[in-house]
Amino acid sequence: MTDQRPSGPFREGDRVQLTGPKGKLHTITLREDGELHTHHGVLFHRDLIGQPDGSVVANSSGHEYLALRPLLRDFVMSMPRGAAIVYPKDAAQIVTQADIFPGAVVAEAGVGSGALSLSLLRAIGTNGRLVSFERREDFAEVAQANVETFMGGLPDTWSVVVGDLADELPRQFEDGTVDRVVLDMLAPWECMDMVADALTPGGVVLCYVATATQLSRVAEYIRGTGLFTEPLASETMVRGWHVEGLAVRPDHRMVAHTGFLITARRLAPGAVPPEVKRRASKSSYGDDDVEKWTPGAVGDREITDKNLRKRVRDAQKAADGARVAASARGGADDIRTDE
């Protein structure tokens, strides 16, 4: 496979991150006649085209901007969103804790805006397979456009299935053929039986959930199936540091709680796991408690149709620019682009 992120001089259609006065960031798609207007002046895209990555260019008022192709973490934080994204700190932990390896067969639900899909695609390499399931077609469109924008095309190793995981997973995979399943959904316990059928013995299921009630519910359900190892739960917090001379201190702001990760491994058919002496009581919740775990109660936020249509347009516009850049590079044999 050729490089998914092009190097060399900037070309029309490239995605570029500009760091301007006072450290403010702007992410643009280069056009021959494009212009970036700010209260500091106008920066002409043509002044960037042909310049090497890491160049510094001045706008009409003489203010300088550092131009770099965005890293994956930069792109994820600035790309158009249909649904909330999986933060880079969590995506890195998911790749590690789920042990996503080159050549792995991975199922992901839901795809959201494609942030996690990008990390998974990099991890499975050129010989793996990622199938992403998404209930909403508009979210799937945003995710596909974002992946195409960053990778310069839609990888042959990836497919997006619009539909419910419980219905579509058995249609896409034979039993015992999936290495890893990553679930980023409101109620992952509803699909756990189908996931158990799809996973190969020793395979990993990882759930990304937002609240403690979801975490408790999915953990107890995994234990109750008797098909998995004891689930392990964690959260990841990242605290930056200010380092300037002898002024070394933690940043005033940090990326704290975004979600919980819970993992378990599929047991061999017929295997009985050793009894865990310390286990939460099954009577610690009941049907009335489950009824309270509604989308609103667990923090599920709806996006308006008008706002989502705009984000779809933004994502597709960025993908169009990626196609232009890919065409300028002469294309790649193992990357496909949809017309």
N, C-alpha and C positions, 0 to 999 in steps of 0.2 A: 504494500500500500504506500502511496506517496504521502508526503506530509499533509496532515489534515489542517494544520495552520500554516499558510504560506509564509515564506521568508523572502528576503530580498527587498528591493525598492517597493514603495507603496504603489498600488495600481488602482484604477477606477473600479469601484465596487467593493474595495477593501473596507473592513470595519476598523476604525482608528479611535483610540482613546487619547484625548487631549487634556493635559493638565495646564491650566491657565494661572493667571494671577491669583494669589492667595490660596493656591492648591485646589481650586474648583475644577471638577471633572466634566468633560463633555465627550460623549461618544457619538461619532458620526459615521455615515457611509459615504465614501468618497465619490463625487461626481465631477465631471470635467467642468461643469458650469455651477457647481455647488458653492454655497457661501454659509459661513457660520456667523450669525449676528449676535453680538452681546453689547452690553453698555460700555465695553472697552473698545469697540470697533468691529471691523469685519475681517474675518479670516477666509481667504479664498482657497477652495479645495485644490485648485490647480497648483498652488504653491507647495502642496504636500506630495502630489503625484510625481513619482520619480525619485523622491527623497528616501534614504535608507531608514529602516526602523530605528527609533531612538533619536530622531532629528529634532532640532528646535527651530521653529519658524515664527516670524513676527506677523501680526495683523496690521491693518491699515493705520492703527494708532501707535504702532511700535511695541505693543505688548507681546511678550514672547510666550509660546506654548510648546510644551514637550509632547511629541507625538509618538505613541507606541501602539502596536497591535495589542489588543486586550488579552490578558491571560484568561483561562477558563473562569477563575473566581471573579474577575472583573466583568466578564461578559454576563455571567449568571446574575450578578447584582444589578445590571443595567438593562437587561433584555426585556422586551415586552412580556407582560404576564397575563395569562388568563386565570390562573389559580395561584395561590401562595406557593412560593418556591421552597425547596429543600436547601437550606443554607450550605455554603461550601464546607463549613466545619462539620456538619452532620453528614454530608455526602462523603467526605473523607473517611469518617468513622464507619459508614455503611459499607463502603468498599472493603475496609479492613475487617470489620466484625462479621460480615457475611462471607468473607474470603472469596471475593469475586476475582477469578483468575483467567488468564488468557485461554480461550477456547471453551469457556463455560457456557452452558445453556441456562439463560436467566429469564424469569418472568417477572414483570414489574406492573404494579397497579396501585393508584392510577398515575397516569403520565403527567398530569398537571400542566406545567409550562415547559417541561423538558429539561429542567435543571439537573435532576438526578440522572436522567437518561444519558446526558452527555458524559457524566463520570462513569456510568456503567459501560457505555460504548467504548470508552478508552480502556477500561480494565479488561474487557473480554477479548480485545485485540481483533485481528483479522479473521480468526477461525472460530470465534464464538457466535452466539446467537442471542439476541435480546428481543423479546416480544413484550410490548408495552400495552396494557389494557386501560382504556379510558371510557367512562360512561358518556361523556359529553363530546360531541363531535367538534364543537367550537374550541374546546380546550385542546383537543387532539391537533387541530389545525395550527394553533399557536405553537404547540410543542414541536411539530414537524418543521414549521418555518424557522423556529429558533435553532434547532439542530442543524438545519440546512445552512443557515447563516453562519454559524460558527465553524462547521466542518467543511463548508464549501460544496455540499451535496448531501444527499440522503444515503447513508451507508447501506450496503447490501446485507450487513449483519443485523439490521434493525427492521422491525415491522410494528405497526401500530394497529391494534384491533379496537374498534369502537363497539362497546357493549359491556355487559356485566361480567365480571371475572368468573362468578360462579357458573354462568352459562357457557362462556367462551373458552375457559381454561381446558376443559376436557376435549374440546374440538381442536385445539391447537397442539396439544401434546398427548402422547400416549402415557399411560400410568408408568411411573418410575423412571421418567426420562429427563426430568428437570433437575439441574444441579442446585440452583438457588432461586428462591422466591422472595421478592422485596415488596412489602405491602405498605403503601402510604394512603390510607383510607380511613373513613370514619369508624367503621365497625369491622375490623379485620377478622374477628372471631366468626363472623357469618360465613366466611369462605375457607375456614381452616380445614374442614374435612376434604374439600376438593384439593387444597394445597397438599395435604398429606398423601393423597392418591398420586398426585403429579410428581412429587419429589422422589428422587432416588434415595435408597438407604444411605444415611450419613449426610444427606443434603441439608441445607440450612434454610430456614425461614426467618426473615427479619421483618419486624413491624415497626413503623414509625408513627407514633401517636402523640397527640398534643397534651392530653390531660392525665392526671393521676387516676381518674375513674376509668378511662379507657385502658390505661396500663394494667390496672387491677383486673378488669374484665377479660382482657386477652390472655393474661398470665394464667388465670384460673381456668379458662377454657382450654388452653394448651395442655395444662396438667390433667384436666378431666378427660381428654381424648385417650391418654395412655399410649399415644403414638410418637411422642417426642421426648427428648431429654428435658431435664429441669430447665425452665426458661431463665435467661439472664437479662437483667435490665440495667440501663445506664442513661445518663444524659451528659452532654458535652458543653462546657462553657469555655469561652476564649476571652482572655483579658490581655489587651495590648499594653505596651509600655512606652512611655515617653523617654527617649534617650537623647540628651543633648548636653555634651560636656559632662559636668558633674551633676546636672539636673536629671537624675534617673528616678522615675517614679511610675506607678501604674497610671494608665490613662483614666480620665474621669468617666469615660463611658466604656462599656463592654458589651459584647454579644453574650447574653446570659442564656436563660432557658428559651429554647425554640421547640423542643420536642424530646420525647423519650424514645430510646431504641430498646427493643426486646428481641432476643434471638433464641432459637432452639434448633436442635438437629433431629432429623427423621430417624426413628429406630427401624431396625430390620423387621420385616413382617413376623408377627408372633412373639417378638421379644418383649419381655416384661421388665420395665425399668426398676432398679432398686428403690425401695420405699424411702421417701424423704421424711425424716423425723419431724422437722419443723416446717409446717405447711399452714398457710392461711386457712381458717375455717371456711368450709363451703357455705355455712349458714351466715357468713358475714355480710351477705347481700341477698336480696330476693327479687322477685319479679317487679315489685313496685319500684325498687331502686333502678332496675334496668330501664323502666319506662322514663325515668328522669334523664337518661343519657340520650337525649334528642340532639339533632344537629345543632340547635341553638345552645343547648346546655353545655356541649363540649367545645363550643367556640367555632363552629362551622360558619363562615361568613360568606354571604352571597354577593356576587358581583352583578351590577346592573347590566342589562342587555346592551344599552347604549355604550357603556364603558368597555364592555367586552368586544363589541364590534370594532371600536377604535383600536384596541390592542391587537386584534386579529389583523387589521390593516397595517399597523406598524410592524408586526412580525413578518407579514408577507412582503412588505416593502423592503425590509432588511434582507430577506431571502432573495429577492430580485437582484439586489446589489451583489450578493454572494455569487449568483449565477453569472453576472457580468464578469466578476473577478476570476471565476473558474474558467470562463470562456477565454479570457485574456491569457491565462496560464496554459491553455491548450487542452484542459480537461484531464481526467484521470481514468484509467481503465476500470478501476474497481469502485468508482463512485458514480452513482446514478443521480440524475436530476430530473424532476418531473416537469414536463412542459406545461 
